Amino acid sequence: MRDQFTPQAKLMWDAISPQMQEKILNNVWCVHCSKAIPITDFEGHEEKGDLILRGRCAICGGKVARLIEGD
């Protein structure tokens, strides 16, 4: 896992409980597999108050992303 975050994204990610982080990381939609999968090799950045995780599908290796809405 790369676990690379911009400073603002790291603050946002750290504000999420470890249990919820695990649920988020294991429930990312892959268009290639047509199902929810775990994300690997992800990085995070903040965009317009939202946290965006970008990485790879744990099954097929395709690109995936997960949006976590900010407050």
mmCIF file of the N, C-alpha and C atoms, coordinates in Angstrom:
data_MODEL
# 
_entry.id   MODEL 
# 
loop_
_atom_site.group_PDB 
_atom_site.id 
_atom_site.type_symbol 
_atom_site.label_atom_id 
_atom_site.label_alt_id 
_atom_site.label_comp_id 
_atom_site.label_asym_id 
_atom_site.label_entity_id 
_atom_site.label_seq_id 
_atom_site.pdbx_PDB_ins_code 
_atom_site.Cartn_x 
_atom_site.Cartn_y 
_atom_site.Cartn_z 
_atom_site.occupancy 
_atom_site.B_iso_or_equiv 
_atom_site.pdbx_formal_charge 
_atom_site.auth_seq_id 
_atom_site.auth_comp_id 
_atom_site.auth_asym_id 
_atom_site.auth_atom_id 
_atom_site.pdbx_PDB_model_num 
ATOM 1   N N  . MET A 1 1  ? 0.849   -1.177 0.000   1.00 0.00 ? 1  MET A N  1 
ATOM 2   C CA . MET A 1 1  ? 0.000   0.000  0.000   1.00 0.00 ? 1  MET A CA 1 
ATOM 3   C C  . MET A 1 1  ? 0.890   1.234  0.000   1.00 0.00 ? 1  MET A C  1 
ATOM 4   N N  . ARG A 1 2  ? 0.650   2.130  -0.907  1.00 0.00 ? 2  ARG A N  1 
ATOM 5   C CA . ARG A 1 2  ? 1.454   3.343  -0.978  1.00 0.00 ? 2  ARG A CA 1 
ATOM 6   C C  . ARG A 1 2  ? 1.157   4.279  0.179   1.00 0.00 ? 2  ARG A C  1 
ATOM 7   N N  . ASP A 1 3  ? -0.125  4.419  0.515   1.00 0.00 ? 3  ASP A N  1 
ATOM 8   C CA . ASP A 1 3  ? -0.531  5.272  1.625   1.00 0.00 ? 3  ASP A CA 1 
ATOM 9   C C  . ASP A 1 3  ? 0.050   6.675  1.489   1.00 0.00 ? 3  ASP A C  1 
ATOM 10  N N  . GLN A 1 4  ? -0.086  7.272  0.309   1.00 0.00 ? 4  GLN A N  1 
ATOM 11  C CA . GLN A 1 4  ? 0.403   8.623  0.063   1.00 0.00 ? 4  GLN A CA 1 
ATOM 12  C C  . GLN A 1 4  ? -0.778  9.582  0.045   1.00 0.00 ? 4  GLN A C  1 
ATOM 13  N N  . PHE A 1 5  ? -0.713  10.576 0.888   1.00 0.00 ? 5  PHE A N  1 
ATOM 14  C CA . PHE A 1 5  ? -1.774  11.569 0.998   1.00 0.00 ? 5  PHE A CA 1 
ATOM 15  C C  . PHE A 1 5  ? -1.174  12.962 0.952   1.00 0.00 ? 5  PHE A C  1 
ATOM 16  N N  . THR A 1 6  ? -1.909  13.891 0.361   1.00 0.00 ? 6  THR A N  1 
ATOM 17  C CA . THR A 1 6  ? -1.533  15.293 0.504   1.00 0.00 ? 6  THR A CA 1 
ATOM 18  C C  . THR A 1 6  ? -1.776  15.658 1.967   1.00 0.00 ? 6  THR A C  1 
ATOM 19  N N  . PRO A 1 7  ? -1.172  16.733 2.467   1.00 0.00 ? 7  PRO A N  1 
ATOM 20  C CA . PRO A 1 7  ? -1.368  17.093 3.877   1.00 0.00 ? 7  PRO A CA 1 
ATOM 21  C C  . PRO A 1 7  ? -2.843  17.256 4.268   1.00 0.00 ? 7  PRO A C  1 
ATOM 22  N N  . GLN A 1 8  ? -3.634  17.942 3.454   1.00 0.00 ? 8  GLN A N  1 
ATOM 23  C CA . GLN A 1 8  ? -5.056  18.138 3.769   1.00 0.00 ? 8  GLN A CA 1 
ATOM 24  C C  . GLN A 1 8  ? -5.811  16.814 3.717   1.00 0.00 ? 8  GLN A C  1 
ATOM 25  N N  . ALA A 1 9  ? -5.506  15.974 2.742   1.00 0.00 ? 9  ALA A N  1 
ATOM 26  C CA . ALA A 1 9  ? -6.160  14.668 2.635   1.00 0.00 ? 9  ALA A CA 1 
ATOM 27  C C  . ALA A 1 9  ? -5.820  13.790 3.836   1.00 0.00 ? 9  ALA A C  1 
ATOM 28  N N  . LYS A 1 10 ? -4.592  13.863 4.323   1.00 0.00 ? 10 LYS A N  1 
ATOM 29  C CA . LYS A 1 10 ? -4.181  13.075 5.488   1.00 0.00 ? 10 LYS A CA 1 
ATOM 30  C C  . LYS A 1 10 ? -4.979  13.484 6.719   1.00 0.00 ? 10 LYS A C  1 
ATOM 31  N N  . LEU A 1 11 ? -5.190  14.781 6.898   1.00 0.00 ? 11 LEU A N  1 
ATOM 32  C CA . LEU A 1 11 ? -6.006  15.258 8.017   1.00 0.00 ? 11 LEU A CA 1 
ATOM 33  C C  . LEU A 1 11 ? -7.432  14.715 7.916   1.00 0.00 ? 11 LEU A C  1 
ATOM 34  N N  . MET A 1 12 ? -7.977  14.734 6.718   1.00 0.00 ? 12 MET A N  1 
ATOM 35  C CA . MET A 1 12 ? -9.347  14.248 6.506   1.00 0.00 ? 12 MET A CA 1 
ATOM 36  C C  . MET A 1 12 ? -9.426  12.744 6.766   1.00 0.00 ? 12 MET A C  1 
ATOM 37  N N  . TRP A 1 13 ? -8.457  11.993 6.262   1.00 0.00 ? 13 TRP A N  1 
ATOM 38  C CA . TRP A 1 13 ? -8.428  10.533 6.436   1.00 0.00 ? 13 TRP A CA 1 
ATOM 39  C C  . TRP A 1 13 ? -8.279  10.170 7.912   1.00 0.00 ? 13 TRP A C  1 
ATOM 40  N N  . ASP A 1 14 ? -7.407  10.870 8.617   1.00 0.00 ? 14 ASP A N  1 
ATOM 41  C CA . ASP A 1 14 ? -7.176  10.580 10.030  1.00 0.00 ? 14 ASP A CA 1 
ATOM 42  C C  . ASP A 1 14 ? -8.398  10.895 10.893  1.00 0.00 ? 14 ASP A C  1 
ATOM 43  N N  . ALA A 1 15 ? -9.286  11.757 10.413  1.00 0.00 ? 15 ALA A N  1 
ATOM 44  C CA . ALA A 1 15 ? -10.510 12.094 11.150  1.00 0.00 ? 15 ALA A CA 1 
ATOM 45  C C  . ALA A 1 15 ? -11.554 10.977 11.055  1.00 0.00 ? 15 ALA A C  1 
ATOM 46  N N  . ILE A 1 16 ? -11.347 10.002 10.185  1.00 0.00 ? 16 ILE A N  1 
ATOM 47  C CA . ILE A 1 16 ? -12.261 8.867  10.009  1.00 0.00 ? 16 ILE A CA 1 
ATOM 48  C C  . ILE A 1 16 ? -11.801 7.746  10.929  1.00 0.00 ? 16 ILE A C  1 
ATOM 49  N N  . SER A 1 17 ? -12.737 7.108  11.616  1.00 0.00 ? 17 SER A N  1 
ATOM 50  C CA . SER A 1 17 ? -12.382 6.028  12.542  1.00 0.00 ? 17 SER A CA 1 
ATOM 51  C C  . SER A 1 17 ? -11.723 4.868  11.784  1.00 0.00 ? 17 SER A C  1 
ATOM 52  N N  . PRO A 1 18 ? -10.834 4.135  12.444  1.00 0.00 ? 18 PRO A N  1 
ATOM 53  C CA . PRO A 1 18 ? -10.183 2.995  11.782  1.00 0.00 ? 18 PRO A CA 1 
ATOM 54  C C  . PRO A 1 18 ? -11.180 1.961  11.248  1.00 0.00 ? 18 PRO A C  1 
ATOM 55  N N  . GLN A 1 19 ? -12.269 1.738  11.963  1.00 0.00 ? 19 GLN A N  1 
ATOM 56  C CA . GLN A 1 19 ? -13.280 0.785  11.503  1.00 0.00 ? 19 GLN A CA 1 
ATOM 57  C C  . GLN A 1 19 ? -13.922 1.254  10.196  1.00 0.00 ? 19 GLN A C  1 
ATOM 58  N N  . MET A 1 20 ? -14.226 2.544  10.118  1.00 0.00 ? 20 MET A N  1 
ATOM 59  C CA . MET A 1 20 ? -14.834 3.092  8.904   1.00 0.00 ? 20 MET A CA 1 
ATOM 60  C C  . MET A 1 20 ? -13.816 3.135  7.770   1.00 0.00 ? 20 MET A C  1 
ATOM 61  N N  . GLN A 1 21 ? -12.559 3.423  8.066   1.00 0.00 ? 21 GLN A N  1 
ATOM 62  C CA . GLN A 1 21 ? -11.510 3.387  7.042   1.00 0.00 ? 21 GLN A CA 1 
ATOM 63  C C  . GLN A 1 21 ? -11.448 2.010  6.399   1.00 0.00 ? 21 GLN A C  1 
ATOM 64  N N  . GLU A 1 22 ? -11.503 0.979  7.222   1.00 0.00 ? 22 GLU A N  1 
ATOM 65  C CA . GLU A 1 22 ? -11.447 -0.388 6.703   1.00 0.00 ? 22 GLU A CA 1 
ATOM 66  C C  . GLU A 1 22 ? -12.646 -0.682 5.799   1.00 0.00 ? 22 GLU A C  1 
ATOM 67  N N  . LYS A 1 23 ? -13.836 -0.253 6.212   1.00 0.00 ? 23 LYS A N  1 
ATOM 68  C CA . LYS A 1 23 ? -15.032 -0.461 5.386   1.00 0.00 ? 23 LYS A CA 1 
ATOM 69  C C  . LYS A 1 23 ? -14.902 0.253  4.043   1.00 0.00 ? 23 LYS A C  1 
ATOM 70  N N  . ILE A 1 24 ? -14.392 1.482  4.084   1.00 0.00 ? 24 ILE A N  1 
ATOM 71  C CA . ILE A 1 24 ? -14.218 2.258  2.852   1.00 0.00 ? 24 ILE A CA 1 
ATOM 72  C C  . ILE A 1 24 ? -13.236 1.556  1.917   1.00 0.00 ? 24 ILE A C  1 
ATOM 73  N N  . LEU A 1 25 ? -12.105 1.130  2.454   1.00 0.00 ? 25 LEU A N  1 
ATOM 74  C CA . LEU A 1 25 ? -11.060 0.514  1.631   1.00 0.00 ? 25 LEU A CA 1 
ATOM 75  C C  . LEU A 1 25 ? -11.478 -0.836 1.051   1.00 0.00 ? 25 LEU A C  1 
ATOM 76  N N  . ASN A 1 26 ? -12.436 -1.497 1.672   1.00 0.00 ? 26 ASN A N  1 
ATOM 77  C CA . ASN A 1 26 ? -12.900 -2.794 1.188   1.00 0.00 ? 26 ASN A CA 1 
ATOM 78  C C  . ASN A 1 26 ? -14.170 -2.709 0.358   1.00 0.00 ? 26 ASN A C  1 
ATOM 79  N N  . ASN A 1 27 ? -14.629 -1.493 0.065   1.00 0.00 ? 27 ASN A N  1 
ATOM 80  C CA . ASN A 1 27 ? -15.888 -1.324 -0.652  1.00 0.00 ? 27 ASN A CA 1 
ATOM 81  C C  . ASN A 1 27 ? -15.765 -0.219 -1.710  1.00 0.00 ? 27 ASN A C  1 
ATOM 82  N N  . VAL A 1 28 ? -14.971 -0.488 -2.730  1.00 0.00 ? 28 VAL A N  1 
ATOM 83  C CA . VAL A 1 28 ? -14.769 0.449  -3.841  1.00 0.00 ? 28 VAL A CA 1 
ATOM 84  C C  . VAL A 1 28 ? -15.273 -0.227 -5.114  1.00 0.00 ? 28 VAL A C  1 
ATOM 85  N N  . TRP A 1 29 ? -16.052 0.486  -5.913  1.00 0.00 ? 29 TRP A N  1 
ATOM 86  C CA . TRP A 1 29 ? -16.634 -0.102 -7.121  1.00 0.00 ? 29 TRP A CA 1 
ATOM 87  C C  . TRP A 1 29 ? -15.595 -0.187 -8.239  1.00 0.00 ? 29 TRP A C  1 
ATOM 88  N N  . CYS A 1 30 ? -15.490 -1.367 -8.835  1.00 0.00 ? 30 CYS A N  1 
ATOM 89  C CA . CYS A 1 30 ? -14.621 -1.566 -9.997  1.00 0.00 ? 30 CYS A CA 1 
ATOM 90  C C  . CYS A 1 30 ? -15.505 -1.771 -11.221 1.00 0.00 ? 30 CYS A C  1 
ATOM 91  N N  . VAL A 1 31 ? -15.366 -0.920 -12.222 1.00 0.00 ? 31 VAL A N  1 
ATOM 92  C CA . VAL A 1 31 ? -16.182 -1.048 -13.431 1.00 0.00 ? 31 VAL A CA 1 
ATOM 93  C C  . VAL A 1 31 ? -15.791 -2.266 -14.247 1.00 0.00 ? 31 VAL A C  1 
ATOM 94  N N  . HIS A 1 32 ? -14.562 -2.706 -14.119 1.00 0.00 ? 32 HIS A N  1 
ATOM 95  C CA . HIS A 1 32 ? -14.104 -3.870 -14.876 1.00 0.00 ? 32 HIS A CA 1 
ATOM 96  C C  . HIS A 1 32 ? -14.651 -5.170 -14.288 1.00 0.00 ? 32 HIS A C  1 
ATOM 97  N N  . CYS A 1 33 ? -14.675 -5.261 -12.960 1.00 0.00 ? 33 CYS A N  1 
ATOM 98  C CA . CYS A 1 33 ? -15.167 -6.464 -12.279 1.00 0.00 ? 33 CYS A CA 1 
ATOM 99  C C  . CYS A 1 33 ? -16.671 -6.408 -12.027 1.00 0.00 ? 33 CYS A C  1 
ATOM 100 N N  . SER A 1 34 ? -17.253 -5.221 -12.167 1.00 0.00 ? 34 SER A N  1 
ATOM 101 C CA . SER A 1 34 ? -18.688 -4.994 -11.921 1.00 0.00 ? 34 SER A CA 1 
ATOM 102 C C  . SER A 1 34 ? -19.110 -5.402 -10.518 1.00 0.00 ? 34 SER A C  1 
ATOM 103 N N  . LYS A 1 35 ? -18.266 -5.062 -9.543  1.00 0.00 ? 35 LYS A N  1 
ATOM 104 C CA . LYS A 1 35 ? -18.613 -5.315 -8.149  1.00 0.00 ? 35 LYS A CA 1 
ATOM 105 C C  . LYS A 1 35 ? -17.711 -4.498 -7.227  1.00 0.00 ? 35 LYS A C  1 
ATOM 106 N N  . ALA A 1 36 ? -18.099 -4.466 -5.958  1.00 0.00 ? 36 ALA A N  1 
ATOM 107 C CA . ALA A 1 36 ? -17.304 -3.778 -4.950  1.00 0.00 ? 36 ALA A CA 1 
ATOM 108 C C  . ALA A 1 36 ? -16.102 -4.647 -4.590  1.00 0.00 ? 36 ALA A C  1 
ATOM 109 N N  . ILE A 1 37 ? -14.959 -4.016 -4.489  1.00 0.00 ? 37 ILE A N  1 
ATOM 110 C CA . ILE A 1 37 ? -13.693 -4.719 -4.257  1.00 0.00 ? 37 ILE A CA 1 
ATOM 111 C C  . ILE A 1 37 ? -12.840 -3.918 -3.265  1.00 0.00 ? 37 ILE A C  1 
ATOM 112 N N  . PRO A 1 38 ? -11.771 -4.509 -2.745  1.00 0.00 ? 38 PRO A N  1 
ATOM 113 C CA . PRO A 1 38 ? -10.804 -3.731 -1.965  1.00 0.00 ? 38 PRO A CA 1 
ATOM 114 C C  . PRO A 1 38 ? -9.907  -2.906 -2.902  1.00 0.00 ? 38 PRO A C  1 
ATOM 115 N N  . ILE A 1 39 ? -9.522  -1.741 -2.436  1.00 0.00 ? 39 ILE A N  1 
ATOM 116 C CA . ILE A 1 39 ? -8.608  -0.875 -3.188  1.00 0.00 ? 39 ILE A CA 1 
ATOM 117 C C  . ILE A 1 39 ? -7.185  -1.113 -2.671  1.00 0.00 ? 39 ILE A C  1 
ATOM 118 N N  . THR A 1 40 ? -6.212  -1.133 -3.572  1.00 0.00 ? 40 THR A N  1 
ATOM 119 C CA . THR A 1 40 ? -4.808  -1.286 -3.199  1.00 0.00 ? 40 THR A CA 1 
ATOM 120 C C  . THR A 1 40 ? -4.003  -0.152 -3.828  1.00 0.00 ? 40 THR A C  1 
ATOM 121 N N  . ASP A 1 41 ? -2.775  0.003  -3.358  1.00 0.00 ? 41 ASP A N  1 
ATOM 122 C CA . ASP A 1 41 ? -1.859  1.007  -3.913  1.00 0.00 ? 41 ASP A CA 1 
ATOM 123 C C  . ASP A 1 41 ? -2.536  2.356  -4.088  1.00 0.00 ? 41 ASP A C  1 
ATOM 124 N N  . PHE A 1 42 ? -3.229  2.807  -3.052  1.00 0.00 ? 42 PHE A N  1 
ATOM 125 C CA . PHE A 1 42 ? -4.012  4.033  -3.185  1.00 0.00 ? 42 PHE A CA 1 
ATOM 126 C C  . PHE A 1 42 ? -3.263  5.247  -2.670  1.00 0.00 ? 42 PHE A C  1 
ATOM 127 N N  . GLU A 1 43 ? -3.715  6.388  -3.137  1.00 0.00 ? 43 GLU A N  1 
ATOM 128 C CA . GLU A 1 43 ? -3.239  7.684  -2.649  1.00 0.00 ? 43 GLU A CA 1 
ATOM 129 C C  . GLU A 1 43 ? -4.462  8.569  -2.477  1.00 0.00 ? 43 GLU A C  1 
ATOM 130 N N  . GLY A 1 44 ? -4.327  9.611  -1.695  1.00 0.00 ? 44 GLY A N  1 
ATOM 131 C CA . GLY A 1 44 ? -5.469  10.476 -1.419  1.00 0.00 ? 44 GLY A CA 1 
ATOM 132 C C  . GLY A 1 44 ? -5.142  11.937 -1.617  1.00 0.00 ? 44 GLY A C  1 
ATOM 133 N N  . HIS A 1 45 ? -6.154  12.666 -2.067  1.00 0.00 ? 45 HIS A N  1 
ATOM 134 C CA . HIS A 1 45 ? -6.023  14.112 -2.153  1.00 0.00 ? 45 HIS A CA 1 
ATOM 135 C C  . HIS A 1 45 ? -7.389  14.753 -1.890  1.00 0.00 ? 45 HIS A C  1 
ATOM 136 N N  . GLU A 1 46 ? -7.366  16.013 -1.534  1.00 0.00 ? 46 GLU A N  1 
ATOM 137 C CA . GLU A 1 46 ? -8.582  16.770 -1.259  1.00 0.00 ? 46 GLU A CA 1 
ATOM 138 C C  . GLU A 1 46 ? -8.964  17.545 -2.504  1.00 0.00 ? 46 GLU A C  1 
ATOM 139 N N  . GLU A 1 47 ? -10.257 17.556 -2.806  1.00 0.00 ? 47 GLU A N  1 
ATOM 140 C CA . GLU A 1 47 ? -10.760 18.318 -3.941  1.00 0.00 ? 47 GLU A CA 1 
ATOM 141 C C  . GLU A 1 47 ? -12.117 18.899 -3.581  1.00 0.00 ? 47 GLU A C  1 
ATOM 142 N N  . LYS A 1 48 ? -12.194 20.211 -3.512  1.00 0.00 ? 48 LYS A N  1 
ATOM 143 C CA . LYS A 1 48 ? -13.434 20.920 -3.199  1.00 0.00 ? 48 LYS A CA 1 
ATOM 144 C C  . LYS A 1 48 ? -14.069 20.435 -1.902  1.00 0.00 ? 48 LYS A C  1 
ATOM 145 N N  . GLY A 1 49 ? -13.230 20.168 -0.901  1.00 0.00 ? 49 GLY A N  1 
ATOM 146 C CA . GLY A 1 49 ? -13.716 19.754 0.403   1.00 0.00 ? 49 GLY A CA 1 
ATOM 147 C C  . GLY A 1 49 ? -14.000 18.265 0.540   1.00 0.00 ? 49 GLY A C  1 
ATOM 148 N N  . ASP A 1 50 ? -13.807 17.511 -0.515  1.00 0.00 ? 50 ASP A N  1 
ATOM 149 C CA . ASP A 1 50 ? -14.020 16.064 -0.490  1.00 0.00 ? 50 ASP A CA 1 
ATOM 150 C C  . ASP A 1 50 ? -12.676 15.342 -0.532  1.00 0.00 ? 50 ASP A C  1 
ATOM 151 N N  . LEU A 1 51 ? -12.643 14.137 0.006   1.00 0.00 ? 51 LEU A N  1 
ATOM 152 C CA . LEU A 1 51 ? -11.454 13.301 -0.032  1.00 0.00 ? 51 LEU A CA 1 
ATOM 153 C C  . LEU A 1 51 ? -11.597 12.317 -1.190  1.00 0.00 ? 51 LEU A C  1 
ATOM 154 N N  . ILE A 1 52 ? -10.597 12.265 -2.048  1.00 0.00 ? 52 ILE A N  1 
ATOM 155 C CA . ILE A 1 52 ? -10.598 11.353 -3.194  1.00 0.00 ? 52 ILE A CA 1 
ATOM 156 C C  . ILE A 1 52 ? -9.478  10.339 -3.002  1.00 0.00 ? 52 ILE A C  1 
ATOM 157 N N  . LEU A 1 53 ? -9.832  9.061  -3.044  1.00 0.00 ? 53 LEU A N  1 
ATOM 158 C CA . LEU A 1 53 ? -8.839  7.995  -3.026  1.00 0.00 ? 53 LEU A CA 1 
ATOM 159 C C  . LEU A 1 53 ? -8.739  7.423  -4.425  1.00 0.00 ? 53 LEU A C  1 
ATOM 160 N N  . ARG A 1 54 ? -7.544  7.303  -4.945  1.00 0.00 ? 54 ARG A N  1 
ATOM 161 C CA . ARG A 1 54 ? -7.313  6.700  -6.261  1.00 0.00 ? 54 ARG A CA 1 
ATOM 162 C C  . ARG A 1 54 ? -6.307  5.570  -6.092  1.00 0.00 ? 54 ARG A C  1 
ATOM 163 N N  . GLY A 1 55 ? -6.620  4.430  -6.713  1.00 0.00 ? 55 GLY A N  1 
ATOM 164 C CA . GLY A 1 55 ? -5.723  3.292  -6.593  1.00 0.00 ? 55 GLY A CA 1 
ATOM 165 C C  . GLY A 1 55 ? -6.048  2.209  -7.597  1.00 0.00 ? 55 GLY A C  1 
ATOM 166 N N  . ARG A 1 56 ? -5.815  0.962  -7.200  1.00 0.00 ? 56 ARG A N  1 
ATOM 167 C CA . ARG A 1 56 ? -5.987  -0.196 -8.080  1.00 0.00 ? 56 ARG A CA 1 
ATOM 168 C C  . ARG A 1 56 ? -6.964  -1.187 -7.466  1.00 0.00 ? 56 ARG A C  1 
ATOM 169 N N  . CYS A 1 57 ? -7.702  -1.865 -8.333  1.00 0.00 ? 57 CYS A N  1 
ATOM 170 C CA . CYS A 1 57 ? -8.587  -2.946 -7.924  1.00 0.00 ? 57 CYS A CA 1 
ATOM 171 C C  . CYS A 1 57 ? -7.723  -4.104 -7.427  1.00 0.00 ? 57 CYS A C  1 
ATOM 172 N N  . ALA A 1 58 ? -8.094  -4.667 -6.275  1.00 0.00 ? 58 ALA A N  1 
ATOM 173 C CA . ALA A 1 58 ? -7.340  -5.792 -5.716  1.00 0.00 ? 58 ALA A CA 1 
ATOM 174 C C  . ALA A 1 58 ? -7.520  -7.069 -6.532  1.00 0.00 ? 58 ALA A C  1 
ATOM 175 N N  . ILE A 1 59 ? -8.532  -7.119 -7.394  1.00 0.00 ? 59 ILE A N  1 
ATOM 176 C CA . ILE A 1 59 ? -8.787  -8.323 -8.178  1.00 0.00 ? 59 ILE A CA 1 
ATOM 177 C C  . ILE A 1 59 ? -8.154  -8.244 -9.564  1.00 0.00 ? 59 ILE A C  1 
ATOM 178 N N  . CYS A 1 60 ? -8.507  -7.197 -10.329 1.00 0.00 ? 60 CYS A N  1 
ATOM 179 C CA . CYS A 1 60 ? -8.044  -7.132 -11.722 1.00 0.00 ? 60 CYS A CA 1 
ATOM 180 C C  . CYS A 1 60 ? -6.898  -6.150 -11.945 1.00 0.00 ? 60 CYS A C  1 
ATOM 181 N N  . GLY A 1 61 ? -6.612  -5.293 -10.967 1.00 0.00 ? 61 GLY A N  1 
ATOM 182 C CA . GLY A 1 61 ? -5.543  -4.315 -11.105 1.00 0.00 ? 61 GLY A CA 1 
ATOM 183 C C  . GLY A 1 61 ? -5.943  -3.056 -11.850 1.00 0.00 ? 61 GLY A C  1 
ATOM 184 N N  . GLY A 1 62 ? -7.221  -2.959 -12.244 1.00 0.00 ? 62 GLY A N  1 
ATOM 185 C CA . GLY A 1 62 ? -7.702  -1.763 -12.948 1.00 0.00 ? 62 GLY A CA 1 
ATOM 186 C C  . GLY A 1 62 ? -7.739  -0.557 -12.035 1.00 0.00 ? 62 GLY A C  1 
ATOM 187 N N  . LYS A 1 63 ? -7.773  0.629  -12.632 1.00 0.00 ? 63 LYS A N  1 
ATOM 188 C CA . LYS A 1 63 ? -7.843  1.866  -11.872 1.00 0.00 ? 63 LYS A CA 1 
ATOM 189 C C  . LYS A 1 63 ? -9.217  2.016  -11.244 1.00 0.00 ? 63 LYS A C  1 
ATOM 190 N N  . VAL A 1 64 ? -9.232  2.409  -9.958  1.00 0.00 ? 64 VAL A N  1 
ATOM 191 C CA . VAL A 1 64 ? -10.468 2.670  -9.221  1.00 0.00 ? 64 VAL A CA 1 
ATOM 192 C C  . VAL A 1 64 ? -10.306 3.945  -8.415  1.00 0.00 ? 64 VAL A C  1 
ATOM 193 N N  . ALA A 1 65 ? -11.434 4.528  -8.020  1.00 0.00 ? 65 ALA A N  1 
ATOM 194 C CA . ALA A 1 65 ? -11.418 5.731  -7.190  1.00 0.00 ? 65 ALA A CA 1 
ATOM 195 C C  . ALA A 1 65 ? -12.595 5.672  -6.232  1.00 0.00 ? 65 ALA A C  1 
ATOM 196 N N  . ARG A 1 66 ? -12.436 6.340  -5.101  1.00 0.00 ? 66 ARG A N  1 
ATOM 197 C CA . ARG A 1 66 ? -13.504 6.412  -4.114  1.00 0.00 ? 66 ARG A CA 1 
ATOM 198 C C  . ARG A 1 66 ? -13.596 7.852  -3.625  1.00 0.00 ? 66 ARG A C  1 
ATOM 199 N N  . LEU A 1 67 ? -14.802 8.401  -3.662  1.00 0.00 ? 67 LEU A N  1 
ATOM 200 C CA . LEU A 1 67 ? -15.080 9.756  -3.167  1.00 0.00 ? 67 LEU A CA 1 
ATOM 201 C C  . LEU A 1 67 ? -15.647 9.654  -1.775  1.00 0.00 ? 67 LEU A C  1 
ATOM 202 N N  . ILE A 1 68 ? -15.064 10.391 -0.834  1.00 0.00 ? 68 ILE A N  1 
ATOM 203 C CA . ILE A 1 68 ? -15.595 10.493 0.517   1.00 0.00 ? 68 ILE A CA 1 
ATOM 204 C C  . ILE A 1 68 ? -15.972 11.950 0.705   1.00 0.00 ? 68 ILE A C  1 
ATOM 205 N N  . GLU A 1 69 ? -17.254 12.188 0.791   1.00 0.00 ? 69 GLU A N  1 
ATOM 206 C CA . GLU A 1 69 ? -17.745 13.566 0.873   1.00 0.00 ? 69 GLU A CA 1 
ATOM 207 C C  . GLU A 1 69 ? -17.328 14.215 2.175   1.00 0.00 ? 69 GLU A C  1 
ATOM 208 N N  . GLY A 1 70 ? -16.911 15.480 2.083   1.00 0.00 ? 70 GLY A N  1 
ATOM 209 C CA . GLY A 1 70 ? -16.554 16.260 3.262   1.00 0.00 ? 70 GLY A CA 1 
ATOM 210 C C  . GLY A 1 70 ? -17.791 16.846 3.892   1.00 0.00 ? 70 GLY A C  1 
ATOM 211 N N  . ASP A 1 71 ? -17.566 17.522 5.012   1.00 0.00 ? 71 ASP A N  1 
ATOM 212 C CA . ASP A 1 71 ? -18.703 18.132 5.722   1.00 0.00 ? 71 ASP A CA 1 
ATOM 213 C C  . ASP A 1 71 ? -19.171 19.388 5.074   1.00 0.00 ? 71 ASP A C  1 
# 
